[in-house]
């Protein structure tokens, strides 16, 4: 009796390698690799089709034209530009580099920002959320490790209680465990039923308004200080031609939002004290009688003073109180004995600019009525209850849906038709209520992301353009996203990774050479 023949089916890795070998064996491989270099490391590049023309700037005459049908894969590849590291590592690496430059230039100058800002008073403040219930946490009373990134210090017991009892739901009110840094219980409530998920969702949603009022309070505190000390206000002419008297000092900020393990947002903020030039928009030093101590006191005073009471809601007619937590950390930089250097702060903020909810252990996409049941559960885990709170609080409040009416399939009706003050909670349910940008700055703080992108594009255009006096105009249409095969993604990402590593080594060599020259001098 003969044994039946079994056909071999290659797995995903084998198929990917075969696709890569097939692409590398083609005569056009070198041209394809050069063609895709601009989006080489992107996880899901954008494919465009159309024409690219070279036009003389003086006459408008077309000197050359190229159709994407003549290019490899008959398409032009463009990086997706996603800032989130969990979605596209290479584009997030570029975004983090831009974020570093945005933050660093506001501290030391450069790229159009005067170097004199390096002498302005600056503080680095961390504003945290209040407590919405007891959670598991890790606290090290005294660090003896060399670096916090690889901290192996012995933590204190999580929530030690001399008389450990239970809450009203029968859950232990104490925890004597010494949690490791990667313990999945960190940030999880001791009792899910005791935890106020509604309040945390509302706090995340209104935290941007809380920060706006806090910065206003800081500037008003400094303006009142100028009046008391007799520092004269300055007259400026607005764009409409009106003359206004304004305080002689303003606060410029750069802010990064970070999601904690308990899924509450907190803000890391750089606050720089600037003066006001009545004749121009130039960045000038603040008045000499305003010091770093004054800025420090203004930040502490505003954090204690500002409280936002949210609008009424059917579930809570008196609204919720949104205020900062007790843990406010204000540190000074740009001084000789400062605890933080500008480079460390810029790198720290740039790192968090590429993240969203990843620190909670999960990352979500935007939710819809068709997908909400897969993630929201009022009896589920911590994140499921937060998402359910966002969806429930953001429901329409002037229709039958507000009283709990559902459709025939048991799912709540469509998105808000008449938005209320909490309607945006549904839009940002995948962000656990937080709908702000993760990196924002004052207009005068530093350069913009757009300027950095335009400078990079201009450099590449001039580097590749051998014909002066012409501009490149593209008439392109979107045809899809992603590589045509897993083998193409492997080859393009490998080449981009090698190029990125080569740049990193080159920067280290240049920095080492500069250090040797400085040491010899």
C-alpha positions as CSV (number, residue, x, y, z in Angstrom):
1,X,0.0,0.0,0.0
2,X,1.5,3.3,-1.0
3,X,1.7,6.3,1.2
4,X,-0.3,9.4,-0.1
5,X,1.8,12.3,-1.3
6,X,1.8,15.3,1.0
7,X,2.4,18.7,-0.6
8,X,4.7,21.0,1.2
9,X,3.2,24.5,2.0
10,X,5.8,27.1,2.8
11,X,5.2,29.1,6.0
12,X,5.0,32.9,6.1
13,X,8.8,33.3,6.7
14,X,9.6,30.9,3.9
15,X,7.2,32.7,1.5
16,X,8.7,36.1,2.5
17,X,12.2,34.9,1.9
18,X,11.2,33.5,-1.5
19,X,9.6,36.8,-2.4
20,X,12.8,38.7,-1.3
21,X,15.0,36.4,-3.4
22,X,12.8,36.7,-6.4
23,X,12.9,40.5,-6.1
24,X,16.7,40.6,-5.5
25,X,17.3,38.4,-8.6
26,X,15.6,40.8,-11.0
27,X,17.9,43.1,-13.1
28,X,15.9,46.1,-11.9
29,X,16.6,45.4,-8.2
30,X,19.2,48.2,-7.7
31,X,16.9,50.7,-9.3
32,X,13.9,49.5,-7.2
33,X,15.9,49.8,-4.0
34,X,17.0,53.3,-4.8
35,X,13.4,54.2,-5.9
36,X,11.9,53.0,-2.5
37,X,14.7,54.5,-0.3
38,X,12.5,57.5,0.6
39,X,10.0,55.1,2.3
40,X,12.4,52.3,2.9
41,X,11.7,51.7,6.6
42,X,8.0,52.5,6.6
43,X,5.6,49.8,7.7
44,X,2.8,50.9,5.3
45,X,4.1,53.3,2.7
46,X,1.6,55.2,0.6
47,X,1.6,54.4,-3.1
48,X,0.8,57.2,-5.6
49,X,0.3,57.3,-9.3
50,X,0.3,60.2,-11.8
51,X,2.9,62.5,-13.4
52,X,5.9,64.5,-12.1
53,X,7.0,67.5,-14.1
54,X,10.0,69.8,-14.0
55,X,8.9,73.4,-14.6
56,X,11.1,76.5,-15.2
57,X,10.4,79.1,-12.5
58,X,10.8,82.1,-14.9
59,X,8.9,81.0,-18.0
60,X,6.6,78.2,-16.6
61,X,7.8,76.0,-19.4
62,X,7.8,72.2,-18.8
63,X,11.4,71.0,-19.3
64,X,10.8,67.4,-18.3
65,X,8.0,65.0,-17.4
66,X,7.9,61.5,-15.9
67,X,4.9,59.2,-15.5
68,X,4.8,56.8,-12.6
69,X,4.0,54.1,-15.1
70,X,7.7,54.2,-16.0
71,X,8.8,53.7,-12.4
72,X,9.4,50.4,-10.6
73,X,6.1,48.9,-9.5
74,X,4.4,51.7,-11.5
75,X,4.0,53.8,-8.4
76,X,5.7,56.4,-6.3
77,X,6.3,55.4,-2.7
78,X,5.9,57.9,0.2
79,X,6.4,57.2,3.9
80,X,3.2,57.2,5.9
81,X,4.5,59.7,8.5
82,X,2.8,58.0,11.5
83,X,4.3,59.3,14.7
84,X,3.4,56.2,16.8
85,X,6.2,53.8,17.3
86,X,3.8,50.8,17.7
87,X,2.4,51.6,14.2
88,X,5.5,52.5,12.2
89,X,9.0,52.4,13.8
90,X,10.8,54.2,11.1
91,X,8.4,57.1,10.7
92,X,8.2,57.4,14.5
93,X,12.1,57.6,14.5
94,X,11.9,60.6,12.1
95,X,9.2,62.2,14.2
96,X,11.2,61.7,17.4
97,X,14.1,63.4,15.8
98,X,12.0,66.4,14.8
99,X,10.5,66.5,18.3
100,X,14.0,66.6,19.8
101,X,14.9,69.5,17.6
102,X,11.6,71.4,18.5
103,X,12.3,71.0,22.2
104,X,16.0,71.5,22.1
105,X,15.9,74.7,20.0
106,X,13.5,76.2,22.6
107,X,16.2,75.7,25.2
108,X,19.5,76.5,23.4
109,X,18.5,78.2,20.2
110,X,19.3,77.4,16.6
111,X,17.3,76.9,13.4
112,X,16.1,80.5,13.6
113,X,15.7,80.7,17.3
114,X,18.3,83.1,18.9
115,X,21.0,81.6,21.1
116,X,20.1,84.0,23.8
117,X,17.1,81.9,24.9
118,X,19.6,79.6,26.6
119,X,20.0,82.3,29.3
120,X,16.2,82.7,29.9
121,X,14.8,81.1,33.2
122,X,13.3,77.7,32.4
123,X,11.6,75.1,34.6
124,X,10.6,71.5,33.8
125,X,7.3,70.8,35.5
126,X,5.3,67.5,35.7
127,X,1.6,67.8,36.3
128,X,-0.1,64.6,37.4
129,X,-3.7,63.5,37.7
130,X,-5.4,63.0,41.1
131,X,-6.3,59.7,42.6
132,X,-9.5,58.0,41.3
133,X,-9.0,54.9,43.5
134,X,-6.2,52.8,44.9
135,X,-4.0,51.1,42.3
136,X,-1.0,48.8,42.5
137,X,2.2,50.9,42.2
138,X,6.0,50.5,42.5
139,X,7.9,52.9,44.7
140,X,11.6,52.9,45.4
141,X,12.5,55.0,48.5
142,X,16.1,55.3,47.5
143,X,17.7,54.5,44.2
144,X,21.2,52.9,44.1
145,X,21.0,51.9,40.4
146,X,23.2,53.4,37.7
147,X,20.4,54.2,35.4
148,X,16.6,54.3,35.9
149,X,16.0,52.6,32.5
150,X,17.4,49.4,34.0
151,X,16.5,49.9,37.6
152,X,16.9,46.8,39.8
153,X,16.5,48.5,43.2
154,X,14.4,46.9,45.8
155,X,10.9,48.6,46.0
156,X,8.8,49.1,49.1
157,X,5.7,47.1,49.6
158,X,2.9,48.3,47.3
159,X,0.2,49.3,49.8
160,X,1.2,48.0,53.2
161,X,-1.5,48.5,55.9
162,X,-1.1,47.7,59.6
163,X,-4.8,46.7,59.8
164,X,-5.5,45.2,56.4
165,X,-9.2,44.7,55.8
166,X,-11.4,44.6,52.8
167,X,-13.4,47.2,50.8
168,X,-17.2,47.2,50.6
169,X,-17.0,44.9,47.7
170,X,-14.9,42.3,49.6
171,X,-11.6,43.0,47.9
172,X,-8.3,43.3,49.9
173,X,-7.6,47.0,50.8
174,X,-3.8,46.3,51.1
175,X,-1.1,44.8,48.9
176,X,2.2,43.7,50.4
177,X,3.9,42.7,47.1
178,X,7.1,44.3,45.9
179,X,6.2,44.7,42.3
180,X,8.8,44.4,39.6
181,X,9.0,47.1,36.9
182,X,7.3,44.8,34.3
183,X,4.6,43.5,36.7
184,X,1.3,43.5,34.8
185,X,-0.6,44.4,38.0
186,X,1.0,47.9,38.1
187,X,-1.6,50.6,37.5
188,X,-4.5,48.2,38.0
189,X,-7.0,49.1,40.7
190,X,-7.1,47.1,43.9
191,X,-10.9,47.0,43.4
192,X,-12.4,47.6,40.0
193,X,-15.8,48.4,41.6
194,X,-14.5,51.0,44.0
195,X,-12.5,52.8,41.2
196,X,-14.2,55.9,39.7
197,X,-13.8,55.2,36.0
198,X,-16.3,57.9,35.0
199,X,-14.2,60.6,36.8
200,X,-11.0,59.5,35.2
201,X,-12.5,59.4,31.7
202,X,-13.8,63.0,32.3
203,X,-10.5,64.1,33.7
204,X,-8.6,62.8,30.6
205,X,-11.1,64.6,28.4
206,X,-10.9,68.0,30.2
207,X,-7.2,67.9,31.1
208,X,-6.5,70.2,28.1
209,X,-8.8,72.8,29.4
210,X,-7.2,72.4,32.9
211,X,-3.8,73.1,31.4
212,X,-5.0,76.1,29.4
213,X,-6.3,77.8,32.6
214,X,-3.2,76.8,34.5
215,X,-1.0,78.6,32.0
216,X,-3.2,81.6,32.1
217,X,-2.9,81.6,35.9
218,X,0.9,81.5,35.7
219,X,1.0,84.5,33.4
220,X,-1.5,86.4,35.5
221,X,0.6,85.7,38.6
222,X,3.7,87.1,36.9
223,X,1.8,90.1,35.6
224,X,0.6,90.9,39.1
225,X,4.1,90.5,40.3
226,X,5.3,93.1,37.8
227,X,2.7,95.6,39.1
228,X,3.7,95.1,42.7
229,X,7.4,95.5,41.8
230,X,6.8,98.6,39.7
231,X,8.0,97.0,36.4
232,X,6.3,99.0,33.7
233,X,3.9,97.4,31.1
234,X,4.8,97.9,27.5
235,X,2.7,99.2,24.6
236,X,2.4,97.0,21.5
237,X,0.5,97.5,18.3
238,X,-1.8,94.6,17.3
239,X,-2.3,93.4,13.7
240,X,-5.5,95.4,13.6
241,X,-3.6,98.6,14.4
242,X,-4.8,99.0,18.0
243,X,-2.4,99.9,20.8
244,X,-2.5,97.7,23.9
245,X,-0.7,97.7,27.2
246,X,0.6,94.2,28.0
247,X,2.7,92.7,30.8
248,X,6.5,92.9,30.1
249,X,6.8,89.1,30.4
250,X,5.3,86.1,28.8
251,X,5.6,82.3,29.3
252,X,6.4,80.1,26.4
253,X,5.9,76.4,26.8
254,X,6.6,73.0,25.2
255,X,4.4,70.2,26.5
256,X,4.3,66.4,26.1
257,X,1.4,64.2,27.4
258,X,2.2,60.8,28.8
259,X,-0.2,58.1,29.6
260,X,0.4,56.5,32.9
261,X,0.1,52.8,33.7
262,X,-3.3,53.5,35.3
263,X,-4.4,55.1,32.0
264,X,-4.5,58.7,33.3
265,X,-2.7,61.4,31.4
266,X,-0.1,63.6,32.9
267,X,1.9,66.4,31.4
268,X,5.6,67.1,31.2
269,X,6.0,70.9,30.5
270,X,8.9,73.1,29.8
271,X,8.1,76.7,30.8
272,X,10.4,79.5,29.6
273,X,10.3,83.1,30.8
274,X,10.5,85.6,27.9
275,X,10.3,89.3,27.7
276,X,8.2,91.4,25.3
277,X,9.7,93.6,22.6
278,X,7.2,96.4,21.8
279,X,8.7,97.0,18.4
280,X,8.9,93.5,17.0
281,X,8.1,89.8,17.7
282,X,11.8,89.0,18.6
283,X,12.6,86.8,21.6
284,X,14.1,89.0,24.3
285,X,15.1,88.2,27.9
286,X,12.6,88.9,30.7
287,X,13.0,91.9,33.0
288,X,15.9,91.5,35.3
289,X,13.8,91.7,38.4
290,X,11.9,88.5,37.5
291,X,13.9,85.4,38.4
292,X,13.7,81.7,38.3
293,X,12.3,81.7,41.8
294,X,9.4,83.8,40.6
295,X,8.6,81.4,37.8
296,X,8.8,78.4,40.2
297,X,6.4,80.1,42.6
298,X,4.0,81.0,39.8
299,X,3.8,77.3,38.7
300,X,3.2,76.0,42.2
301,X,0.6,78.7,42.9
302,X,-1.3,78.0,39.7
303,X,-1.3,74.2,40.2
304,X,-2.9,74.6,43.6
305,X,-5.3,77.3,42.6
306,X,-6.9,76.2,39.3
307,X,-9.9,73.9,39.4
308,X,-12.3,73.2,36.6
309,X,-15.9,72.2,37.2
310,X,-17.3,70.4,34.2
311,X,-20.8,71.1,32.7
312,X,-23.8,69.2,34.1
313,X,-24.4,65.7,32.9
314,X,-27.5,63.5,33.3
315,X,-25.4,61.1,35.3
316,X,-23.9,63.9,37.4
317,X,-26.0,67.1,37.4
318,X,-23.3,69.0,39.5
319,X,-20.5,68.0,37.0
320,X,-17.1,66.7,37.9
321,X,-14.2,68.5,39.6
322,X,-11.1,68.5,37.4
323,X,-7.9,69.5,39.2
324,X,-4.2,68.5,39.4
325,X,-3.0,65.8,41.7
326,X,-0.8,66.4,44.7
327,X,2.3,65.2,43.0
328,X,3.8,68.3,41.3
329,X,7.4,68.1,40.3
330,X,9.2,71.3,39.3
331,X,12.9,71.2,38.4
332,X,15.2,73.9,37.1
333,X,17.4,73.6,34.0
334,X,19.7,75.9,32.0
335,X,21.7,76.8,35.2
336,X,25.2,75.7,36.2
337,X,24.1,73.5,39.1
338,X,20.8,72.3,37.5
339,X,19.7,68.8,38.0
340,X,18.7,68.4,34.3
341,X,20.5,69.3,31.1
342,X,18.7,70.5,28.0
343,X,19.8,67.5,26.1
344,X,18.3,65.0,28.6
345,X,15.0,66.9,28.7
346,X,14.7,67.1,24.9
347,X,15.4,63.4,24.5
348,X,13.0,62.6,27.3
349,X,10.2,64.5,25.8
350,X,10.9,63.3,22.3
351,X,10.6,59.7,23.5
352,X,7.1,60.2,24.8
353,X,6.0,62.1,21.7
354,X,5.9,58.8,19.7
355,X,3.7,57.0,22.2
356,X,0.0,57.0,23.1
357,X,-1.7,54.3,25.2
358,X,1.1,51.7,24.8
359,X,2.2,52.2,28.4
360,X,-1.2,50.7,29.5
361,X,-0.3,47.5,27.8
362,X,-2.7,47.9,24.8
363,X,-3.1,50.1,21.8
364,X,-6.5,50.8,20.2
365,X,-7.8,52.2,16.9
366,X,-10.8,54.5,16.7
367,X,-14.0,52.9,17.9
368,X,-17.4,52.9,16.1
369,X,-20.8,51.6,17.1
370,X,-19.9,48.4,15.2
371,X,-16.7,47.7,17.1
372,X,-17.4,49.2,20.6
373,X,-18.8,45.9,22.0
374,X,-15.4,44.3,21.3
375,X,-13.6,46.6,23.7
376,X,-16.1,48.2,26.2
377,X,-17.4,46.2,29.1
378,X,-18.9,47.7,32.3
379,X,-17.9,44.4,34.1
380,X,-14.6,43.9,32.4
381,X,-11.0,44.9,33.2
382,X,-9.7,48.4,33.9
383,X,-9.3,49.5,30.3
384,X,-12.6,47.9,29.2
385,X,-14.4,49.9,31.9
386,X,-12.7,53.1,31.0
387,X,-13.7,52.7,27.3
388,X,-17.3,51.9,28.4
389,X,-17.3,55.0,30.6
390,X,-16.2,57.2,27.6
391,X,-18.9,55.7,25.4
392,X,-21.6,55.8,28.0
393,X,-20.9,59.4,29.1
394,X,-20.6,60.6,25.5
395,X,-24.0,59.3,24.5
396,X,-26.6,61.7,23.1
397,X,-28.5,63.4,25.9
398,X,-31.5,64.8,24.0
399,X,-32.9,61.7,22.3
400,X,-34.3,58.4,23.4
401,X,-30.8,56.9,23.2
402,X,-29.8,59.1,26.2
403,X,-32.3,57.1,28.4
404,X,-30.8,53.8,27.2
405,X,-32.8,52.9,24.1
406,X,-31.1,50.4,21.8
407,X,-31.4,49.2,18.3
408,X,-32.9,45.9,17.3
409,X,-29.6,44.1,17.5
410,X,-29.0,45.2,21.1
411,X,-26.4,47.8,20.3
412,X,-26.7,51.4,21.3
413,X,-27.8,53.7,18.4
414,X,-25.4,55.7,16.2
415,X,-23.0,58.5,17.2
416,X,-24.1,61.8,18.6
417,X,-26.5,63.7,16.4
418,X,-26.8,66.7,18.7
419,X,-23.4,66.9,20.5
420,X,-23.3,67.8,24.2
421,X,-20.3,68.9,26.2
422,X,-19.2,65.3,26.6
423,X,-19.9,64.1,23.1
424,X,-16.2,64.0,22.2
425,X,-15.7,61.2,24.7
426,X,-17.0,58.8,22.0
427,X,-14.6,60.1,19.4
428,X,-11.7,59.7,21.8
429,X,-12.8,56.5,23.5
430,X,-9.9,54.6,21.9
431,X,-7.6,57.2,23.7
432,X,-9.4,56.6,27.0
433,X,-10.9,60.1,26.8
434,X,-7.8,62.1,26.0
435,X,-8.3,64.0,22.7
436,X,-5.3,66.4,22.7
437,X,-2.0,66.3,20.8
438,X,0.8,64.5,22.6
439,X,3.3,67.2,21.8
440,X,2.2,70.9,21.7
441,X,4.1,74.2,22.2
442,X,3.5,77.9,22.3
443,X,3.8,79.7,19.0
444,X,7.0,81.6,20.1
445,X,8.6,78.7,22.0
446,X,10.6,77.2,19.1
447,X,10.5,76.1,15.4
448,X,7.6,74.2,14.0
449,X,7.4,70.6,12.6
450,X,6.3,72.1,9.3
451,X,9.5,74.2,9.0
452,X,11.7,71.1,9.8
453,X,9.8,69.0,7.2
454,X,10.1,71.8,4.6
455,X,13.8,72.3,5.3
456,X,14.4,68.5,4.9
457,X,12.4,68.4,1.6
458,X,14.2,71.4,0.2
459,X,17.6,69.8,1.1
460,X,16.7,66.6,-0.7
461,X,15.3,68.5,-3.7
462,X,18.4,70.5,-4.1
463,X,20.7,67.5,-3.5
464,X,19.0,65.5,-6.3
465,X,18.3,68.4,-8.7
466,X,21.0,69.2,-11.2
467,X,19.0,71.8,-13.0
468,X,18.8,75.2,-11.2
469,X,15.8,77.5,-11.7
470,X,13.3,74.6,-11.9
471,X,10.7,73.3,-9.6
472,X,9.2,69.8,-9.4
473,X,5.4,69.7,-9.6
474,X,3.6,66.4,-9.1
475,X,0.0,65.5,-10.1
476,X,-0.5,62.4,-8.1
477,X,-3.4,60.2,-6.9
478,X,-3.6,57.8,-4.0
479,X,-3.8,54.1,-5.2
480,X,-3.1,52.2,-2.0
481,X,-1.0,51.6,1.1
482,X,1.6,49.0,2.1
483,X,4.2,47.1,0.2
484,X,3.2,44.8,-2.6
485,X,4.7,41.8,-0.8
486,X,6.3,40.8,2.5
487,X,9.5,40.2,0.6
488,X,9.6,43.8,-0.6
489,X,9.0,45.0,3.0
490,X,11.9,42.8,4.2
491,X,14.3,44.2,1.7
492,X,13.3,47.8,2.0
493,X,13.2,47.8,5.8
494,X,16.6,46.0,6.0
495,X,18.2,48.6,3.7
496,X,16.7,51.5,5.7
497,X,17.8,49.9,9.0
498,X,21.4,49.6,7.8
499,X,21.3,53.3,6.6
500,X,19.9,54.4,9.9
501,X,22.6,52.5,11.8
502,X,25.3,54.0,9.5
503,X,24.0,57.5,10.3
504,X,24.1,56.8,14.1
505,X,27.7,55.5,14.0
506,X,28.7,58.6,11.9
507,X,27.2,61.0,14.4
508,X,29.0,59.2,17.2
509,X,32.3,59.4,15.3
510,X,31.8,63.1,14.7
511,X,30.9,63.8,18.3
512,X,34.0,61.8,19.4
513,X,36.2,63.7,17.0
514,X,34.9,67.0,18.3
515,X,35.6,65.9,21.9
516,X,39.2,65.0,21.0
517,X,39.7,68.4,19.4
518,X,38.3,70.1,22.5
519,X,40.4,68.0,24.8
520,X,43.6,68.8,22.8
521,X,42.9,72.5,22.9
